[in-house]
Structure formats: structure tokens, C-alpha cells
Amino acid sequence: MQLNLGKTGFKAALMLNGHGVCKYVKHAWDGAGVRVAADGGWKKVAAEGMKDPTHVVGDMDSGGCGASGVVVRVPRQDNTDFMKCLDFLEKEGITGDLPVGFALGGRLDHLMTNLRSLLHTPTIRPILFDSTNMATLLYPGTTTITYTPLYTTKGIGIIPLTPSPMVTTTGLEWDLNKQTLGYLPHEAWTSCNHCKNPGSDITVTTTGPVLFTCEIDPEYSGSGA
């Protein structure tokens, strides 16, 4: 599997109704043919001066009905608006990596639900952003990450999403060698780690899904062109 942190030319992009967006995601949004806002997320898009969404998806309890673009109302409450957007995009034939802005920070329960939603659609890999962080899912097996310094610093983390995955890495300042990650007292995470040589590849081999995080370079965080 591949993850290119400098990728451009996304077919689709998604904006939630959370906190923060970086310049990289704003450019990805404006260049995408399918631009989906989750309910009130269209207001965040408008406030940042980005292109209008092509679709607004959700239960419309956050003012989504006032948006431009095609409104797709999904009233059921057993899924979040983020999940509803992923279902919509899957039906539209979107696969692969999907940049998602306003996806981190804010209320802790919302943040945790967004991280859980990374497991929702196996054919789409959401890449979550706010103004200072990026997070995405790495599936079991080996993922080669093209770690470009285009918009990130060297700081990364690998966090388990399911019980006790065994992880091996290359290309980090402090590599893991069949390290069991988890939430029990004898298990570990790798946080505050670094990409050893920005511009070179990192590999992560895992027996279970893990969250890969990195820090957004301050030059690319927040508003601005």
C-alpha cells in the first residue's frame, strides 16, 4: 500500500463542521471536481473563501439547507454526518485517498467519532486535517509513505486503533521492531517520533489498523492562500 503525503489532483474533497483547516487542504478542495460539505460545514468553506461545495450531505440540523450546491438530506441518526458523506462518496464511485478538512480539534467526543469513522468505508481512506495536524488510517500489511516536507514537519506518531497490533517501521528516528502497541500498562504508543530523512520513504508494517499522524508546518497552517 502507498500513502503520498504530497499528493495533488484529488477527485474529491470533504469538509466537516469542526475546527481548523490548512492551506494544503484548501488547495485540494478548490481543485477537486466533487466537493462535499457535511451539513453546516459549508459555512466553514464560505468563511475561508473557498469554492462552493458541489454537494451538502447530512441531517441538516446545522443549517445545511441554506447552502449552495445539491443538498442531500439523510435524516437517520445512527450514523454521523461524516459517515453519511463517506457513504455518499462511495455511491458516487470515489475511492482511495480523500482529504478532509475541519476534522480534528474541538469537542473530544466529536474528535473520537471522526477517528472511529476512518474504519467506516474500506474503499475510501480519509486523511483528516485541522490547521496543525494530519491523521489517517494505515491498514494491516505494509504501507510505504512518501514523506515530503511540502507541508509537514518531521514530527509523527503511530497510535493503535484496535487491540495490540504489532508494528515494525523503517525511516523513523526511533524505529519500531515488532513492537506491540496498545492501551494496556505494558503496551506502548510511538508519539513525538520523527521522520529521520524528510523526502525519503517511511514504511509501516502492522498486524492491525493504526493511526498515522503528523504535524502541519506552521507556514501551511491556518488561513491564507
Salt bridges, closest charged atoms under 4 A:
GLU48 OE1 - LYS26 NZ 3.22
ASP78 OD1 - ARG76 NE 3.65
ASP81 OD1 - LYS84 NZ 3.75
ASP87 OD2 - ARG76 NH2 3.37
ASP87 OD1 - HIS120 NE2 2.94
ASP97 OD1 - ARG125 NE 2.74
ASP109 OD2 - ARG107 NH2 2.53
